[in-house]
Amino acid sequence: MPQFQEDRTYRLGFNDLAVGFSWFVMGLFKKVVLADRFAPTADLVFAAHGATTCGTAWIGVLSYALQLYFDFSGYCDMACGLARMLSIDFLSISARLTSFQYIDFWQRWHMS
């Protein structure tokens, strides 16, 4: 990985600390505030096995899907933020999403 051969990698920079910390805080917000708000609803619906209506079941499924999304998204943001605080930039999502063919997208997506 070429970025580890750069001299700036092994130094803490104020810009990297600021961006990484804000990224970490956004991830923590997703996990603690958003994901944990959907968890009680999903748990309540899935605990009432046969006593749910179709609408209640859909609310439970959507709550669980949003809980999972915000959990994993928050964890990923926290990991990216910690890496950025250490001047490691291992995600370049914008480069991956600019491909115009499926094969090119697949190769770019699996480069890390």
Buried (B, 14 or more C-beta within 10 A) or exposed (E): EEEEEEEEBEEEEEEBBEBBBEBBEBBBBBBEEBBBEBBEBBEBBBEEEEEBEEEBEEBBEBBBEBBBBBBEBBBBBBBBBBBBBBBBBEBEEEEBEEBEEEEEBEEBEEEE
